[in-house]
Structures are given as C-alpha cells and as structure tokens.
Amino acid sequence: MAAIPALDPEAEPSMDVILVGSSELSSPVSPGEGRDLIAYEVKVNQRNIEDICLCCGSLQVHTQHPLFEGGICAPCKDKFLDALFLYDDDGYQSYCSICCSGETLLICGNPDCTRCYCFECVDSLVGPGTSGKVHAMSNWVCFLCLPFSRSGLLQRRRKWRGQLKAFYDRESESPLEMFETVPVWRREPVRVLSLFEDIKKELTSLGFLESGSDPGQLKHLDDVTDTVRKDVEEWGPFDLLYGATPPLGHTCDHPPSWYLFQFHRLLQYVRPGPGSPRPFFWMFVDNLVLNKEDQDVASRFLEMEPTTIPDVRGGSLQNAVRVWSNIPAIRSRQRVLVSEEELSLLTQNRQSSKLAAKWPTKLVKNCFLPLREYFKYFSTELTSSL
C-alpha cells in the first residue's frame, strides 16, 4: 500500500480528496455472484441493502454492519469481530474496514486514520473502477473520514462509534467490556503505568510518547511491594496498566506468582470505578514461567483465559508469551501450542538462560496499536507500501 500524503485540514479540498464515483451508480449492473450481486439486488430488484451482507453478498443476514448501512451474515460477523482491530507493522489496519478481508488495500490519507479498504468492496459498493481511480489519486480520504456520508451504495452509519461498541457488546462471545472508540479531536495522550518492565521505548516507537508540551506520560515501577492505593491515585489517573513476569533465567528476588499477584493488586487501584465510560486497558504478560496452577489463578483473577502469541521466524518457533489483556483483537493473535512445542521452548529458554535475558515486549509491541483508536499518537514514521 502506497503511503498517501497527509491531508491538510485547513486547505481547500481538491478533486483528489473527493471520492470519485461518490454519486449513485449511473446504470443497473448485470447480476453476478457474491458482492457483485449487491448492486443488482439494490438497483434492479429494489432490495433493501440492510437485507444483504455487505461483506459477501449473502441474503442470509444475521445482523447489521456496525460501520455502514447494510447487513452482515453470521460467518462474516465472526470474521469482522476477529479482524477489525488487527494492525500490521506499518501502523495501518490489516484488513478492509468493510469486509475485514481483502488482499489489495487502499489506505486513508488522513494522518489521524489507520483504516484500509479493499478494491473489491470499493468497486462493488461505490462503483466499478472506483478503486483504480482512488489508487491513482495523490490524496484520498476514506469513507469514515469524508465530510459527506454517502459514496455510491456505501452509506456511513450515524454515530458509528457507538454502533461499533453496541455491535461488540451484542455479538462478541467475550465477556470483556468494549469501549467506544474516540473521535480524533477528543483523543488525549495516553497515561501508562508499567510494572516490572519499562516499555517507554516500545510506546515511543509506536508514537504514543514523545517529548513536547503534550507528550503522554509513563511511570515505571520495578518493585511495588510498598506501593499503596494512595500512591497510585496521586500518580494517576492511568489509561493503561502493563505488567510482565521476567524471562526464564532473569535474576529476580521473587517467584513468578509474585508478579501476578502484585499486578492484580495494582489493577484494582488503577481501574476506573464501575460504570465509568473512560476507556481503560491493561495487559499482563507471562514469558512461560508461570506453572499450570499459577496460570489457572491468573485466569480466575483476571477473568479470562490467556492468549498465546508466538514468535515464528524462518518457519520455526523461536519464542512465545501468554497474554491476559482487554485490548481489542489480542485474542485474534492466538496460537495454541502443543505440548511438544511448549517443552521445546522451555528447553531453549533454559539453555539460553546464561545469556542476556530478553523481556517479552517485542512479541506484544504491536498489540498496543489498537490503542490508536482511543488515544493521541504522534509518530509519522510508520508508513505503508502498496
């Protein structure tokens, strides 16, 4: 995906910014299959687009699409829930914001937007050939950022952020609370409390921290034995609490379970009160040092099962971490390790324990990217290539 120059909100809009083909389709199209059928059903058969799945064209609609007017079938709903908050290393979302799949993606030119759209959705819902015209533009603003709400058959929902939260609350099997995403003009710098590991480097590289008048805040604590609620209240409030067990072989004064219990204790201090609408996120990472009993305790205390995130390089499994977190899409990164793989990893860790122990942050760094939907970020270094 080609990085598109940033849009100057103060400049007069040019034709490159206005979506080509944003008017109604000029003529009926021949019936086809899948998404090619959508325009025919709407234009010729006068079917309500809410009765058609925007993602695949199925007429077996399960519920309504949360971002755009139209339906969504049960299989596409599951895919949407899994993929919407997944990000690539370039800082843009991994899949199309309409169908949550797609191979060739167009990225939004608004520097505050990370959304992408596949050629297939753009051509079938906006108009044939529109994706090519958009691709040729020097600057293009996406369907959720445009000042007008309709582009061909694609109609942005009113208050779509609230619709997205309601969709997750209603359709997700996860018991976690889904926070409503925050408009760009309301986003504030993130405030982070990091326990046992300093994640300043990772947050800075993702654009969440920088030096300046409005830089975001991070407080790092290695030992929280004497930390009480009053201390946390004076330092806070915080938007993100992060904690991790040390890697196997790392010299420490506490058993692995100590890190879990201390994290859970401070989580109670940091978490906003019941009913608070303020987005609050947390993450606890285990570098495969908690035993089965401690893992069960962690799942009970943190009220969820862990997600195993692997590090696969050259086709071989190099490392893995277990993560408990309420950050969106963490579970979509899950890979179940078979017993032989886990035993192999533990053996590797023991053999390398005499070397400089590496913290698990590298594996979970990109898990912080969904926070861009909630907090201000500053980085301009993350780019995408088409």
Secondary structure, DSSP 4 states (H G I P E B T S, - for coil): -PPPPPP-TTSPP-TTTSPTT-S--SS-----STTHHHHHHHHTS---GGGSBTTT--S---EE-SSBSSEE-HHHHHHHHHHTT-B-TTSSBSSBTTTS--SSEEE---TT---EEEHHHHHHHT-TTHHHHHHT-S----TTTSSSSEETTEEBPTTHHHHHHHHHHHH-S--SPPPPP--GGG--B-EEEEESS--HHHHHHTTS--SSSS--EEEEES--TT--HHHHHHH---SEEEEEPPPTT---SS-HHHHHHHHHHHHHHHSPPTT--S--EEEEEE-S-S-HHHHHHHHHHHTS--EEEEEEETTEEEEEEEEEE-STTSGGG--PPPHHHHHHHHHHHHHTTTSPP--THHHHGGGGGGGGGTSB----------
